[in-house]
Amino acid sequence: MVNNMSNVMSITDQDLVKEEPILLMSPRNPVPTETIFLSNIDQAVTFPVETVFFYEAPPNMASTVGIAGKVRKAVEEVLLVPYYFMAGRLNFSDETKRLELVCNNAGALFVSAKSRFCLMDLGNLSYPNPSFHHFVLRPGIYKSLAETAVFTIQASVNVVWFLNLLINLSIKNFCSNHVWSNQTNHIVTRFECGGFALGFTTNHAILDGKSASEMFHNLASICRGEGLKTNHINNDRTCLTARTPPQIHFPHTEYVKLARTSSLVSSFTSQKRPSPSPHVFSDKYTHKLFSFTPQMLKFLKKKAMIKCSTFEAILAHIWRARTRAVLGHDRDQDQDQDQDSTVLFAVDIRDMISPPLPSSFIGNAVITGYARAKARDLVDGPLSYCVEMVREGRERVTSEYIRSVIDWLEVYKGTPATCGCAFYVSAWWKLGFGEVDLGFGRAKHAGPILSGNDEFVLLLDGGDCDEGGKGLGINVWIGLEKEKMERFLQCVFDM
């Protein structure tokens, strides 16, 4: 199944009105000011991540009218105790020439807003609508990094007015036929039907996907009256400090040196580039959502002819189909087919590095893995070849390789190389965001706010669930130039 942007609602600034002034929410028991070391892995991904959650109010359950106040209380009184650093600020140290996290109790921003929409007006929530960025509060409105909140929340106060808590988490509460909303990183909006939405913004330098998901689940558990799910949080990132002197034993072409990023477009270096509206979004590129059912995924794994994971199978298939569309369409163009095609992906290092990271570790614990092959080999070869290349890329990541990456980043200050013929596949479907339950059931949809970058492919929850509520299908979100997308359409379902 293919979904495009032709019937996606475009939300504008005129549709949303935010209340002033923006309020500040600080930890109830402020901690002494301290500076937290950010690892080289943290430094490589200093960009905001915006996430939105949509919830339906199940029948025969308590009203969701008080959800905004409940979330605010949960954050202020409980969540910011172990997560006190989320009330801090990022700062670039002139002395160390590094980004650091200053825990100064500067606080989270809290703002109210309203909108004229109700939940059903938003259409198919599973389709990543870039204009959903209005459901999060973007903190990049200040003049300096040191003044920018790293965690935002927006929440509703009553049936008509909604408060936005800015903590790089934004919550929007939809009510009546009016939705009061604001741009925040954590939004709660309540709809007439009783449904509501949560919008979050976190900086990737502070939390990776797994850590952010754990924080969301902690927030949900508090809202349900069950307290924190996590008893201890380890925010000491010095275990990922570079060696002295650095020992780089591998080439690490999966990263690009920082000196080159000034002339390259990379999502990992563009901290304040906003997500465009759908109209601007589709001006040069076409963006589509491809739904892979559990049956289709099972067929792909069988076609691979070797035992492999679902991730390896879908990654290999998308890599080959995209390469065919971008580089392999013209058999007469040997130059294109002789190019390298590279797919990048995140590798969790928590249990791979020696010694293993503590289970309570909250910082970034993923590095960039990659698979690379000649376009000709991918186009002409079987799926099993692509799967083998992906597996080889994952097996390449050993403890020594991880240490070498950290040392390489110490020397070159690089970022993942999403440029040229390389693209990054991000597996959001594995993070468990859809299972975040504030007491009204799992999210109807949970996913990222999108930018117009064609170097990113997202693997999202497909919506089909097992008995435990976990998604089984996968939605693949991809953007390509229109001509290339036409070719991709011919390749992606050629299974």
C-alpha positions as CSV (number, residue, x, y, z in Angstrom):
1,M,0.0,0.0,0.0
2,V,1.3,3.5,-0.9
3,N,0.2,6.8,0.7
4,N,1.2,10.2,-0.7
5,M,0.8,13.8,0.4
6,S,-2.0,14.8,-1.9
7,N,-4.7,14.5,0.8
8,V,-2.6,15.6,3.8
9,M,-4.0,18.5,5.8
10,S,-1.7,21.5,5.9
11,I,-1.7,23.3,9.3
12,T,-0.5,26.9,9.4
13,D,0.4,29.5,12.0
14,Q,-3.1,31.0,11.5
15,D,-4.7,27.7,12.7
16,L,-3.0,27.9,16.0
17,V,-2.8,30.7,18.6
18,K,-0.4,30.5,21.5
19,E,-0.9,32.4,24.8
20,E,1.6,34.6,26.4
21,P,3.7,34.9,28.4
22,I,5.6,31.7,28.2
23,L,6.1,30.4,31.8
24,L,9.1,28.7,33.2
25,M,8.9,25.4,35.0
26,S,11.9,24.4,37.2
27,P,12.6,21.3,39.3
28,R,10.8,21.4,42.6
29,N,14.0,20.7,44.5
30,P,16.8,22.4,42.5
31,V,20.2,20.6,42.5
32,P,23.5,22.3,42.8
33,T,24.8,23.6,39.5
34,E,27.0,21.1,37.6
35,T,28.4,20.5,34.1
36,I,27.8,17.2,32.5
37,F,30.4,15.8,30.0
38,L,28.9,15.0,26.6
39,S,30.7,12.2,24.8
40,N,31.9,12.4,21.2
41,I,28.9,10.3,20.2
42,D,26.6,12.9,21.8
43,Q,28.5,15.7,20.0
44,A,27.9,14.0,16.6
45,V,24.1,14.3,16.8
46,T,23.4,17.8,18.1
47,F,20.0,18.3,16.5
48,P,16.5,18.5,17.9
49,V,14.1,15.5,17.6
50,E,10.4,16.3,17.5
51,T,7.9,13.6,18.3
52,V,4.1,13.7,18.4
53,F,1.7,11.2,20.1
54,F,-2.0,11.0,19.4
55,Y,-4.4,9.3,21.7
56,E,-8.1,8.3,21.5
57,A,-10.2,8.3,24.7
58,P,-11.4,4.8,25.1
59,P,-15.2,4.4,26.0
60,N,-16.3,3.9,29.6
61,M,-13.1,5.5,31.0
62,A,-12.5,8.6,33.1
63,S,-12.5,11.9,31.3
64,T,-9.3,13.2,29.7
65,V,-10.1,16.8,30.6
66,G,-7.5,16.9,33.3
67,I,-4.7,15.3,31.3
68,A,-2.8,18.6,31.0
69,G,-2.6,19.3,34.7
70,K,-1.7,15.7,35.3
71,V,1.2,15.8,33.0
72,R,2.4,19.1,34.4
73,K,2.3,17.8,37.9
74,A,4.0,14.6,36.9
75,V,6.9,16.5,35.3
76,E,7.3,19.2,37.9
77,E,7.0,17.0,41.0
78,V,8.4,13.7,39.9
79,L,10.0,13.5,36.5
80,L,12.4,16.4,36.9
81,V,13.9,14.8,40.1
82,P,15.9,12.1,38.3
83,Y,15.8,13.9,35.0
84,Y,16.9,17.2,36.5
85,F,19.4,17.7,33.7
86,M,16.5,18.2,31.3
87,A,16.0,21.5,33.0
88,G,19.5,22.6,32.0
89,R,21.0,24.2,29.0
90,L,23.6,23.2,26.4
91,N,26.7,25.4,26.2
92,F,29.8,25.4,24.0
93,S,32.9,25.7,26.1
94,D,35.6,28.0,24.8
95,E,38.1,26.2,27.0
96,T,37.5,22.6,25.9
97,K,36.0,23.4,22.5
98,R,33.2,21.0,23.3
99,L,29.5,21.1,23.8
100,E,28.5,20.5,27.4
101,L,25.3,20.2,29.4
102,V,25.0,22.8,32.1
103,C,22.6,21.7,34.9
104,N,21.7,25.1,36.1
105,N,18.0,24.6,36.9
106,A,17.1,27.1,34.2
107,G,13.9,25.1,33.7
108,A,11.4,24.0,31.1
109,L,9.1,26.4,29.3
110,F,5.4,26.2,29.7
111,V,3.0,27.9,27.4
112,S,-0.7,27.7,26.4
113,A,-2.2,27.8,23.0
114,K,-5.4,27.2,21.1
115,S,-6.4,25.8,17.7
116,R,-9.6,25.6,15.6
117,F,-9.2,21.8,14.8
118,C,-10.6,18.7,16.3
119,L,-8.9,15.3,16.2
120,M,-10.7,13.9,13.2
121,D,-9.9,17.0,11.2
122,L,-6.2,15.8,11.1
123,G,-7.0,12.8,8.9
124,N,-4.8,9.8,8.8
125,L,-2.6,10.2,11.8
126,S,-0.2,7.4,10.7
127,Y,0.9,9.5,7.7
128,P,3.8,11.7,8.7
129,N,2.5,15.2,8.2
130,P,5.3,17.7,8.3
131,S,3.0,20.5,9.4
132,F,2.4,18.6,12.7
133,H,5.4,20.6,13.8
134,H,2.8,23.1,15.1
135,F,2.0,20.5,17.8
136,V,5.5,21.0,19.3
137,L,7.1,24.0,20.8
138,R,10.4,24.7,19.0
139,P,12.9,26.2,21.5
140,G,15.1,27.8,18.8
141,I,13.6,31.2,19.3
142,Y,16.3,32.5,21.5
143,K,19.5,34.3,20.5
144,S,22.1,31.9,22.0
145,L,22.4,28.2,22.7
146,A,22.8,28.9,26.5
147,E,19.3,30.5,26.5
148,T,17.6,27.7,24.6
149,A,15.5,25.1,26.6
150,V,16.4,21.5,25.9
151,F,13.1,20.1,27.0
152,T,9.6,21.6,26.4
153,I,6.0,20.7,27.3
154,Q,2.6,22.1,26.2
155,A,-0.5,21.0,28.1
156,S,-4.2,21.8,28.2
157,V,-5.7,23.3,31.4
158,N,-9.4,22.9,30.6
159,V,-11.9,22.2,27.8
160,V,-11.0,25.4,26.0
161,W,-7.6,26.6,27.0
162,F,-4.5,24.5,26.9
163,L,-1.2,25.2,28.6
164,N,2.0,24.3,26.7
165,L,4.8,23.0,28.9
166,L,8.1,23.8,27.2
167,I,10.6,21.1,28.2
168,N,11.6,19.7,24.9
169,L,8.5,17.7,25.5
170,S,5.3,19.3,24.2
171,I,1.8,18.2,25.1
172,K,-1.3,19.4,23.3
173,N,-4.8,18.8,24.6
174,F,-7.6,18.9,22.1
175,C,-11.1,19.9,23.2
176,S,-14.5,20.9,21.9
177,N,-14.2,21.8,18.2
178,H,-11.3,24.0,19.2
179,V,-7.8,22.9,19.8
180,W,-5.6,25.3,21.8
181,S,-2.1,24.7,20.8
182,N,1.4,26.1,20.6
183,Q,4.7,25.2,19.2
184,T,6.4,23.3,21.9
185,N,8.6,20.3,22.4
186,H,6.0,18.6,24.6
187,I,2.4,19.3,23.8
188,V,-0.9,18.0,25.2
189,T,-3.9,18.9,23.2
190,R,-7.4,17.6,23.9
191,F,-10.1,17.1,21.3
192,E,-13.9,17.2,21.5
193,C,-13.9,13.5,21.3
194,G,-11.8,13.3,24.4
195,G,-8.7,12.3,22.5
196,F,-5.5,14.2,23.0
197,A,-2.0,14.6,21.5
198,L,1.5,14.8,23.1
199,G,4.3,16.6,21.3
200,F,7.9,16.4,22.4
201,T,11.2,18.0,21.4
202,T,14.4,16.7,22.8
203,N,18.0,17.3,21.7
204,H,19.6,14.2,20.4
205,A,22.8,15.2,22.1
206,I,21.2,14.5,25.5
207,L,19.0,11.4,24.8
208,D,19.1,8.8,22.1
209,G,15.9,7.1,20.9
210,K,16.0,4.3,23.6
211,S,16.7,6.8,26.4
212,A,13.9,9.2,25.2
213,S,11.5,6.3,25.0
214,E,12.4,5.3,28.5
215,M,11.7,8.9,29.7
216,F,8.3,8.9,28.0
217,H,7.4,5.6,29.6
218,N,8.4,7.0,33.0
219,L,6.2,10.1,32.4
220,A,3.3,7.9,31.5
221,S,3.8,5.6,34.5
222,I,3.7,8.7,36.8
223,C,0.5,9.9,35.1
224,R,-1.1,6.5,35.7
225,G,-0.2,6.8,39.4
226,E,2.4,4.1,39.4
227,G,5.5,6.2,39.9
228,L,8.8,6.0,38.1
229,K,9.4,2.8,36.2
230,T,13.2,3.4,36.4
231,N,14.7,3.5,39.8
232,H,18.1,4.8,38.8
233,I,19.4,6.9,35.9
234,N,23.1,6.8,35.0
235,N,24.0,10.1,33.3
236,D,27.8,9.7,33.6
237,R,29.1,9.6,30.0
238,T,32.8,9.6,30.8
239,C,32.8,5.9,30.1
240,L,32.8,6.9,26.5
241,T,35.7,9.3,26.7
242,A,38.3,9.1,23.9
243,R,41.6,7.4,24.6
244,T,44.8,9.5,25.1
245,P,46.3,9.6,22.6
246,P,43.5,8.7,20.1
247,Q,43.9,5.3,18.5
248,I,42.1,5.2,15.1
249,H,42.3,1.7,13.7
250,F,39.6,1.9,11.0
251,P,38.9,4.4,8.2
252,H,35.3,5.3,9.4
253,T,34.0,6.5,6.1
254,E,30.5,6.4,7.7
255,Y,31.3,9.8,9.2
256,V,32.3,13.0,7.5
257,K,34.8,15.5,8.9
258,L,33.3,18.6,10.4
259,A,35.4,20.9,8.2
260,R,33.5,19.5,5.2
261,T,30.0,20.0,6.6
262,S,30.0,23.7,5.9
263,S,29.5,22.9,2.2
264,L,27.3,19.8,2.7
265,V,23.7,19.5,3.6
266,S,23.3,17.2,6.5
267,S,20.5,16.6,8.9
268,F,23.0,16.0,11.7
269,T,24.4,19.6,11.4
270,S,21.2,21.5,10.8
271,Q,19.9,22.3,14.3
272,K,17.4,25.0,13.5
273,R,16.2,24.2,10.0
274,P,12.4,24.0,10.3
275,S,10.1,21.3,8.9
276,P,8.4,22.8,5.8
277,S,4.7,22.8,5.1
278,P,3.4,19.9,2.8
279,H,3.3,22.4,-0.1
280,V,6.9,23.3,0.2
281,F,7.8,19.8,1.1
282,S,6.6,18.4,-2.2
283,D,7.9,21.2,-4.4
284,K,11.1,19.4,-5.4
285,Y,10.6,16.0,-3.8
286,T,7.9,13.5,-3.6
287,H,7.3,11.9,-0.2
288,K,5.5,8.6,0.2
289,L,4.6,6.1,2.9
290,F,4.9,2.4,1.9
291,S,3.1,-0.1,4.2
292,F,4.7,-3.5,4.6
293,T,2.4,-6.0,6.3
294,P,3.6,-8.8,8.5
295,Q,3.0,-11.2,5.6
296,M,5.1,-9.1,3.2
297,L,7.9,-8.9,5.8
298,K,7.8,-12.7,6.2
299,F,8.0,-13.1,2.4
300,L,11.0,-10.8,2.3
301,K,12.9,-12.8,4.9
302,K,12.1,-16.0,3.0
303,K,13.3,-14.5,-0.2
304,A,16.6,-13.6,1.4
305,M,17.4,-17.3,1.4
306,I,19.5,-16.9,4.6
307,K,18.4,-16.6,8.2
308,C,18.0,-12.9,8.9
309,S,16.2,-10.5,11.1
310,T,13.2,-8.4,10.0
311,F,15.4,-5.3,10.2
312,E,18.1,-6.8,8.0
313,A,15.5,-7.9,5.4
314,I,13.7,-4.6,5.1
315,L,16.9,-2.6,5.2
316,A,18.4,-4.6,2.4
317,H,15.3,-4.5,0.3
318,I,14.9,-0.7,0.7
319,W,18.6,-0.2,0.0
320,R,18.5,-2.2,-3.2
321,A,15.2,-0.6,-4.4
322,R,16.5,2.9,-3.7
323,T,19.8,2.2,-5.5
324,R,17.9,0.9,-8.5
325,A,15.9,4.1,-8.6
326,V,18.8,6.5,-8.0
327,L,21.8,4.9,-9.7
328,G,20.7,1.8,-11.5
329,H,17.9,3.0,-13.9
330,D,20.1,3.5,-17.0
331,R,22.1,0.5,-18.1
332,D,24.0,2.7,-20.6
333,Q,25.3,4.9,-17.8
334,D,28.2,2.8,-16.5
335,Q,29.5,5.7,-14.5
336,D,26.4,5.7,-12.2
337,Q,26.4,1.9,-11.8
338,D,30.1,2.0,-10.9
339,Q,29.4,4.3,-8.0
340,D,29.3,3.1,-4.4
341,S,25.9,3.0,-2.8
342,T,25.9,3.3,1.0
343,V,23.2,2.8,3.6
344,L,23.7,4.0,7.1
345,F,21.9,2.8,10.2
346,A,22.1,3.0,14.0
347,V,23.9,0.3,16.0
348,D,23.2,0.0,19.7
349,I,26.5,-0.4,21.5
350,R,25.2,-0.9,25.1
351,D,26.2,-4.5,25.2
352,M,28.8,-4.5,22.5
353,I,31.4,-2.2,24.1
354,S,33.8,-3.6,26.7
355,P,33.0,-3.2,29.5
356,P,29.3,-3.0,28.7
357,L,27.4,0.2,29.5
358,P,25.2,0.1,32.7
359,S,21.6,-0.8,31.9
360,S,20.6,2.5,33.5
361,F,22.8,4.6,31.0
362,I,20.8,7.5,29.7
363,G,23.2,9.1,27.1
364,N,23.7,8.3,23.4
365,A,24.7,4.7,23.0
366,V,24.4,4.2,19.3
367,I,26.9,4.7,16.6
368,T,26.5,4.7,12.8
369,G,26.9,1.4,11.1
370,Y,27.0,1.1,7.3
371,A,26.8,-1.3,4.3
372,R,28.4,-0.3,1.0
373,A,28.5,-1.9,-2.4
374,K,28.8,-1.0,-6.1
375,A,25.4,0.0,-7.5
376,R,25.8,-2.6,-10.2
377,D,26.2,-5.4,-7.7
378,L,23.1,-4.2,-5.8
379,V,21.0,-3.8,-8.9
380,D,21.9,-7.1,-10.5
381,G,22.5,-9.2,-7.4
382,P,19.9,-11.1,-5.4
383,L,18.4,-9.9,-2.1
384,S,20.6,-12.3,-0.3
385,Y,23.7,-10.4,-1.4
386,C,22.2,-7.1,0.1
387,V,21.3,-8.9,3.3
388,E,24.9,-10.2,3.6
389,M,26.3,-6.7,3.1
390,V,24.0,-5.4,5.8
391,R,25.0,-8.2,8.2
392,E,28.6,-7.6,7.5
393,G,28.1,-3.9,8.4
394,R,26.5,-4.8,11.7
395,E,29.2,-7.4,12.5
396,R,31.9,-4.8,11.7
397,V,30.9,-3.0,15.0
398,T,33.1,-4.6,17.7
399,S,34.3,-3.1,21.0
400,E,37.5,-2.0,19.3
401,Y,35.6,-0.5,16.4
402,I,33.5,1.5,18.8
403,R,36.5,2.8,20.6
404,S,38.1,3.7,17.3
405,V,34.9,5.7,16.3
406,I,35.0,7.6,19.6
407,D,38.7,8.5,18.9
408,W,38.0,9.4,15.3
409,L,35.3,11.8,16.5
410,E,37.7,13.3,19.0
411,V,40.1,14.2,16.2
412,Y,37.8,15.2,13.4
413,K,34.6,16.3,15.1
414,G,32.5,14.6,12.4
415,T,28.9,13.7,11.8
416,P,27.2,10.7,10.0
417,A,28.0,11.0,6.3
418,T,24.5,11.5,4.9
419,C,25.7,13.0,1.6
420,G,26.4,11.9,-1.9
421,C,25.0,8.5,-2.6
422,A,24.5,7.7,1.1
423,F,21.3,7.7,3.1
424,Y,20.3,6.9,6.6
425,V,17.6,4.4,7.7
426,S,16.2,5.2,11.1
427,A,14.2,2.4,12.8
428,W,11.6,4.3,14.9
429,W,9.4,1.3,14.9
430,K,11.7,-0.5,17.3
431,L,11.6,2.2,20.0
432,G,8.2,1.4,21.5
433,F,6.8,5.0,21.5
434,G,3.4,3.7,20.5
435,E,3.2,1.7,23.8
436,V,3.4,4.9,25.9
437,D,0.2,4.8,28.0
438,L,-0.8,7.7,30.2
439,G,-3.8,5.7,31.5
440,F,-6.0,5.8,28.3
441,G,-4.4,3.0,26.3
442,R,-1.6,2.9,23.8
443,A,-1.1,5.7,21.4
444,K,-3.2,5.7,18.2
445,H,-0.1,6.9,16.5
446,A,3.4,8.0,17.6
447,G,6.1,9.2,15.3
448,P,8.5,11.9,14.4
449,I,7.9,15.4,12.9
450,L,9.5,15.3,9.5
451,S,11.9,17.5,7.7
452,G,12.3,17.6,3.9
453,N,15.5,15.6,3.9
454,D,15.8,12.9,1.2
455,E,18.9,11.4,2.9
456,F,16.6,9.9,5.6
457,V,14.4,6.9,5.3
458,L,12.2,6.2,8.4
459,L,10.9,2.8,9.5
460,L,7.7,3.5,11.4
461,D,5.2,1.4,13.3
462,G,2.9,-0.2,10.8
463,G,-0.1,-0.3,13.2
464,D,-0.7,-4.1,13.1
465,C,-0.3,-5.3,16.7
466,D,0.2,-8.6,18.5
467,E,-1.6,-9.4,21.7
468,G,0.9,-7.3,23.7
469,G,0.1,-4.2,21.7
470,K,3.4,-4.2,19.7
471,G,3.3,-3.3,16.1
472,L,4.1,-6.1,13.6
473,G,3.9,-4.3,10.3
474,I,6.3,-1.5,9.2
475,N,5.6,1.8,7.4
476,V,8.5,3.0,5.3
477,W,8.7,6.8,4.8
478,I,10.9,8.0,2.0
479,G,11.5,11.1,0.0
480,L,13.0,11.3,-3.5
481,E,13.0,13.6,-6.5
482,K,9.8,13.0,-8.5
483,E,11.5,11.1,-11.4
484,K,13.4,8.9,-9.0
485,M,10.3,8.2,-7.0
486,E,8.5,6.9,-10.1
487,R,11.3,4.4,-10.5
488,F,11.3,3.5,-6.8
489,L,7.6,2.7,-7.1
490,Q,8.4,0.1,-9.7
491,C,11.2,-1.4,-7.6
492,V,10.0,-1.4,-4.0
493,F,7.1,-3.9,-4.4
494,D,9.1,-6.1,-6.9
495,M,9.5,-8.8,-4.3
